[in-house]
Amino acid sequence: MKNLVLFCTILFLAACSGEKTDQLLLELDKKKLAENINYDKITFYKFAKIAVRSTAVQDTTQPEYQKFSKQAQSVVRTLNKVNGHGNENISVIDALRMYKEYRSVKQFVKETDEDVFPLLTAGLIAMNNRARTPAPFFKDFNKAYYQNIEHAILSMAVLTTRDLGQPFALYECSKTQPELLDDCEIKTLLEFVRGFLFFGNNLFYLSEDGLSRNIKWLDKNEKIPLPYTKSFFGWSHLNDAQTHVAFHSMNYLFRGFDRMRMERKIDEERSLEDFEAFLNDMNKLGVQNELVWGITAYLNLKRERPEKSLPALEKLSKSPLFSNSEREAIQQTIVYVKDRKSDKALTNVYDKAFIGKIATKYMIEVLSKIDWEKLMKQQGVPYTEEVFAGIDKFKTLSNAVSQYTQPSTLENSKKEIGKKGSELLEKAKGLWN
């Protein structure tokens, strides 16, 4: 027995002292992702979504429905009052009542997978038009497929909204399961969006995993048209072959960023190979932009060819994409390079965080120009209007309720109700505890 314990201890210590494997680091990222979306605003968003989805439940004996039905009805009543155009206010009483309902089932919401409920589109239809019967709870053979599409659409649709944005898109991405989709353009585009979001949240191994699958798929399917990708990036001027090359390059680029930010020496070398592949693709297309200049400068500095980085740095320093302070930092980098201090340029100014920021700024600029509702309608995505109306309602509700989650704001709301008289005070009884 003692020998067995000793043997196990030696194995454990050996594992701890050895280099972390790709698979181990990927598993650690999955745990970090769960932590990154575990906070109040996301939980409330999930609360509102479950409420809408539960309206399409056919079998009301389901335990999940029984635990949540009262609160769901309250949420739906409030959502039906909201037009979703962002120009109306939810009353103090309604907001406080909603917050109380949320608190009463918060733990249930945290522990419950929203996907045990019917599709969100089914809930939105049921909420707006009871005459139309949505698909039965747990009976739709394609439910897993369609809810995956819903999460994918929502992850992109909320990405650049002012009130929701990246944290909510990250939550929706965490709910997507690309393995449930057939190998196709939509799956590849979803993997790219996930990769971008995971990169922005320092989940480099999760991001790399999906982007690597994309690169393999694109290498095997060079002749497949990519109309969604063309619309997504605004590449209407490119033909099908050029679109393939451009998208291929973007996957190499972000995989390079992932690897650049990883810990191991092998990852840094892999990142430089990815950046070279990105530039090779861009050179085929004759593309010149901030991404190309940024990577050209970085790669030449890392490969100890500082003089070749100067033209790209000069172009970057004139880009409107950057703030004055960022342009000054680039100018300082130029000074270091001219003085043949490429190490100082890389570590003090033009570092890994800055090169990653270039890509993030560029992608947000691209994504912010996309009219997602119009694009989805053009591509024939069903229930687009209902989904976007739902997003607008969620935003309004979330903004109204989040005001009352802080103790100081609760005190102010009590005073506000007190000023409005005894009728409101009577309605507000029991909302404070």
URVEN-V841632 format. One record per pair of residues at least 6 apart in sequence whose C-alpha atoms are under 6 Angstrom apart, sorted by sequence separation. I is the first residue (numbers start at 1). J is the second residue. D is the distance in Angstrom with one decimal. If there is no record, write none. Layout:
<<I;J;D> <I;J;D>>
This chain:
<<159;165;4.5> <300;306;5.8> <404;410;5.4> <158;165;5.4> <159;166;5.1> <199;207;5.8> <259;267;5.0> <260;268;5.1> <198;207;5.2> <259;268;5.9> <300;309;5.5> <336;345;5.6> <159;169;5.2> <317;327;5.1> <158;169;5.8> <260;271;5.3> <122;134;5.2> <195;207;4.1> <259;271;5.0> <297;309;4.2> <333;345;5.1> <317;330;5.8> <155;169;4.2> <225;240;5.5> <256;271;4.2> <297;312;5.7> <155;172;5.0> <155;173;5.7> <256;274;5.0> <118;137;5.6> <191;210;5.5> <256;275;5.8> <293;312;4.6> <51;72;4.2> <151;172;5.2> <173;194;6.0> <252;274;5.3> <253;275;5.9> <151;176;5.8> <253;278;5.6> <188;214;5.7> <252;278;5.6> <119;147;5.9> <148;176;5.2> <249;278;4.5> <71;101;5.8> <306;337;6.0> <249;281;5.6> <245;281;6.0> <211;251;5.8> <208;255;5.3> <204;258;4.8> <54;117;6.0> <50;114;5.8> <53;117;5.8> <53;118;5.5> <56;122;5.9> <53;120;5.0> <56;123;4.7> <55;123;5.3> <53;123;4.3> <56;126;5.7> <52;123;5.1> <58;136;5.6> <58;137;5.7> <57;137;5.5> <37;171;5.9> <29;203;5.6> <26;205;5.0> <26;206;5.8> <160;368;5.7> <84;389;6.0> <95;400;6.0> <95;401;5.1> <84;392;4.6> <84;393;4.5>>
